[in-house]
Amino acid sequence: MTNKVSTYYFDTERNNLKYYLIQLEKYDEVNKFLKTQNWLFVSPLFFQGYELELFYKYISREGDFKKEINNLIFRKFFNLNFTASFIEGYCGRCLYIKPFLQSIEHSLILTFQKDYEGAIKTLIPIIEGILRKYLTHEKSLYSEKIGYKHLKQAIDFLKADLIINYEQDLLNYQDQNGNKIYFQDEKIKELVKLKTQYYETWFSFFADFFNNSFYLNTKENKLKNELNRHAILHEYGLKIFYNLENYIKVYFVLQFLTWTFLQKERKSLLNEITPFRYFEKAYAYRNIIKYSRKLIFEKHILNKTHDGYETEIMLSDNPVLMNCLISIKFFIKYLIVRKIEKLFWRRQHLKVKS
């Protein structure tokens, strides 16, 4: 292999990294802005270029844009084209997240039913379980001895893993035809330095929320309006607003970990759910949202005498987007398959019951 070929691939890799770092500068500005509006950090799987530009236009203006920000984020969350594919298209390919798929699904269902307290309290232990599995299997820590300190350290461990992976990838670099590409040591160091800067920036967004809010030490710090797992799971006494906004903030933690583990396991960041499974999930989510709306008043009756109950949370609504580009023939076929599956499922249930 000639030096010319090696230089070509080095320049391509370096230019790509520099481009990503320039993009990250804009993410950094948006992240700082969102914090002033009581949003906690930007999620790499959730915020794409389109959302980034929408938020960016508010930075130079003065005022409270919390309502506009919420509307943008909620609209993306209720875009079932996006949300329906997250669990199996992304989470299901991560070794340490896969065991929790049913519980993650349950938290989403609770959210669509506006049972936000249950959704949040379901999702937080999942996040801790994912990190515990990672620490147990890869850092030789016994699960029963893992504390808050270790869970916080897990984020630094993961960042270091990604950097080590990248350096190993450079040492084993191949072109599209499988030919080995050799980089000089100083060029590898330069690329690793740029990649480290890239990960340092992304992880700084997450670590700020994770350490200074989610896992803020409640013995040494007075809680204000932080979204804190201790206050939530142990009813610490602080008034917690169980609403869609706070669920999505915790949901962003799961998304960040998914983004991290996919890269750690050298897997694609592209969605890999099958079209049929994606459509049937989106259709099921839409039906859950539709039918749960009919129960809102019944939930109001049950909760109206309880302290802390807020009618506005139950009455708030978000438009559901399910823009599936499918043919009428496919849709009819799906409805037939769904009806047959439902029939067999009920028969099986009756058979087991008898």
N, C-alpha and C positions, 0 to 999 in steps of 0.2 A: 504494500500500500504506500502511495506517495504522500509526501508532506502536504501536497496541494489538496488531496482528497480529505485528509485529516483536518486541514485548516477550514475547508468548506463546511464540514459538519460542526466544527467548533464554532465558527462564525454564526451558523444557523441557530445553534443551541443558545449561544450568548445573546443574539438579537432577540430571540423569542423571550428569554428571561427578562431582558431589559424592557421589552414591550409590556410584559405582565407586571413588572414593577411600576411602570408609568401608570398603568391602569389601577394598580393598588393605591397609588397616591390619591386618586379620586375616591376610591372606596374608603380610604382613611378619612378624608374630609367628610364624606357622607356619614361615616360611623360617629365622628365627633359631633356632627350636627344632630344625629338621631338621639344621642345621649342627652343633649339639651332638651329634647322633647320627650324624655322619659322612655325612650326605647334603648335597649341595652347593647346590642351589637349586631352587625350585619352577618347574615348566614350565607356562606358561599354557594350552597345549593339552591337557596331561595331567591336571592337577589341576583338577577341577571342584568345585562346591559340596559335593557329598557327601563326596569325599575330604578336602576342607578341614576339614569338621566332625569327621571321624574323627581327623585329626591334632590338631586343636585341643583335644580332650578330654585329650590327654596332657600339654599344656603346664603345667598347674597341678600335675602330679604329679612326684615325684622318682623317679629310677631310670633304668635302661637300657631303652629301648624299641626298640632297633635291630631285634630280631626281629619285633616287631609291625609296625613301619614297613615292613620288607622284605616281609613277607607281604602288606600292603595294596598296595604298589607292584607286586610281582610278579603279584598276582592281577589287577590292572588291565591289566598288559602282556599277560598270557595270556588276557585277554578278547578273543577274536578278533573280536567285534562291533566293538571299538574299533581294534585293531591292523591288521586287514585293510584298513581303509579309509584308513589314513594316507597311503600313498604316492600313490595316484591321487586320493583325495578331497581331499588338501591339497597335498602336495609337487608333484604334476603340474601344478598351476595357477600355480606360481612360475617366472618366466622363468629365473632363475639356478640353480634347483634341478632343473628338469626334465631337463637333460642328464645328471643323475646317478641317474636313477630305477632303472636296472638294477643299479647298484652298491649303492644303498640296499637294494634288494630282496635282493641277495646277502648283505648283512650281516645282514638279518633271518633269512634261511634258515640261515646259519651259526649264529646264536644259537639257533634252534629245534633245531639239531643238537648244541648244546652245544659248538660250536667257538668259544669265546668270544675266544680270542686272535686268530683270523682275523677274527672279526666286528668287534672293536675296531680292529684295524689296517686294516680296510677302510673303516670309517666316518670315522676321523680325516682322511685325505686328502680325502674328499668334502667335509667341512666347510671345509677350506682352499681347495678348488677353487671352492666356491660363493662364498666371500669374494673370491677372486682375480678371478673373472668380474665380480663387482660392481664392484670397484676398477678393473678394466681398462676396462669399458664406461662407467662413470658418473663416475669420478674421474680418468680419463686417465692412469692409471699403467701402465707397461709391466710385463707379467707377470713377466719375468725379474728386475726390480728390486724386486719386492714382497717385503719381509721381515717378520719378526715384528712390528716396530713398526707397519707398515702394516695388518697383519691385526688388531691391537688397535685401531687408529684406525678401522677399518671399522665397529666397533660404535657409536662416537660419530657417525660419518657417517650411519649408518642411523637412529639416534635423531633426528638433526637433520632428516633427510628426512621422517620421520613428522610432526614438528612443522610443517614447512613445508607439507606436504600438507594438514594440518588447517586451517591458516590460509587456504590457497587455497580449501578447501572452504567455509569460512565466507564468503569473499568472493563465492563463486558459489552460495550456499545457495538451495535451492528447496524448496517444499512438495511434498506428494504429487501435486499436479496440475501440477507443473512451473512454478509461479509463482515469480518471483524474490523472495527475502526479503533485505532490506538491514539490516545491523546497523551501529550507530554504532561508530566506531573504538575508543572506550573499552570497549565491550561485547565487541568482537572480542579486545582485549587481555586482558580478564578471562577469557574462555573459553580462549584460548591458554595463559594462565598455568596454568589448572586442568589442561588436557590435557598440558602440559609436566610438571607434577607427577606425573600419571598415568604417563607414559612414563619419567620419571626413576626412579620407584620400581621399575617392572618391570625396567628395564635395570640398575638397581643390583644386583638379585639375580643377574642373568646375568654382569655385568662382574666381580663379586667372584670368581666361580669362574673365569671366562675369563682374567682377568689374574693372579690369585693362586694358581692351581693349574694349569689347562690350559696356559697360556703363561707360567708362572713361569720367570724367568730362572735357568737351572740353573748358570750361571757365577758368579752373585753370591749365590745362595741354596742352602742345603742342603736337599735333598728329604727329607721325612719319609714321609708316607703320601698325598701329593698325587697326583691323577690327572693326570699331566703328559705331553704329547704327545712331548716330547723324550726322556724316559725310556722311553717305550713304543716309539717308532719307531726309536730309535737304541740300544736295549738299554743304557741309561745305567749300569746296574749295580744299580739299586734293584729290590728284589723287587716285581714287579707281580702283583697277584692278577687273573688273567683269569677273571672269573666274571660271572654275570648282573647283579649289582649294578653293577659298573663299566661293563658295556656300556650299561645303561640311563642311567647318568650321562652318557655321551657322546651317547647317543640323545636326551637332553633338550636338548643343544646344537642338534641338528638340528631338534628341535621348536620351539625358541625362534626359530631363524632362519626357519623356515617361517611361524610366526605373524607375524614381523616383515615378511617379504616380501609376504605376502598383504595386509597393511594398506598397505604401501608402494605396491603395485600396485592399490590400491583394490578388492580382491576380497573376497568374503564369507568370514567365518571359519567358516561352516557347511560341513559335509561335503557334497561334491558328486559322490561316486561313484555310479554307477548300481546299482540293487539286484542285478541279475544279476551284474555284475562283482564286487561286494562279496561275494556268496555264493560264487562259484566260487573267489575268493581265500581266504576263510575256510576253505572245504572243503579246498583244497590245503594250506594251512598246517597244518590239523589232521592231514592224512595225513602230512606231513613229520615232524611231532612224533611221531606214532604209529610210523612206520617207523624213525625214527632211534633210538627207544628200544631197538630190537632190535640195534643196533650198539654199544651202550654197552660191553658186555664186550669186544668186539673192539678198541675204542679203549683200553680199560684194558690189554689185552695189549700193545699197541704202546707205551703211555706209561709203564708201571709201573716201568721201570728208569731213567727220566729224572729228573734233579734238578728239584725244584719241582712235580712232579706230585702232585695231591691227589685221592684217590679220592672224597672227599666231594662234590666239585663234580660229578663224573659221576653220583653216586648221588642227588643232590638232585633233587627233582621238583616240578613245579608243576601244579595242576589246570587243565585247558584248558576254557574256557567258550566255547561256540558256540551261543548262544541265539537262533537265527534264527527270526523269526516268519514262517514260510512254510508254504504248504499242501503236503499230500502230493502233490497233482497237480503243483505246481511242482517239487518235489524229484525226482519220477519223470522229468519232462520234462528236468530238468537232467542227470540221470544218462544219459539217452539221448543228449542233445547232447554230453556229455562223451565218451561211448563212440565216437560218430561222429568227433568231432574227433581223438581218440587214434588211431583207425584211419587216417584221412587223413594224420595227422602221421607215422605210421610208414611209410606207403606213400611219402610224399614223401622221407623219409630214405633208404629203400631205393633210390628212383629216383636220388637225388643220388649215393649211394654207388656205384651201378652205372655 
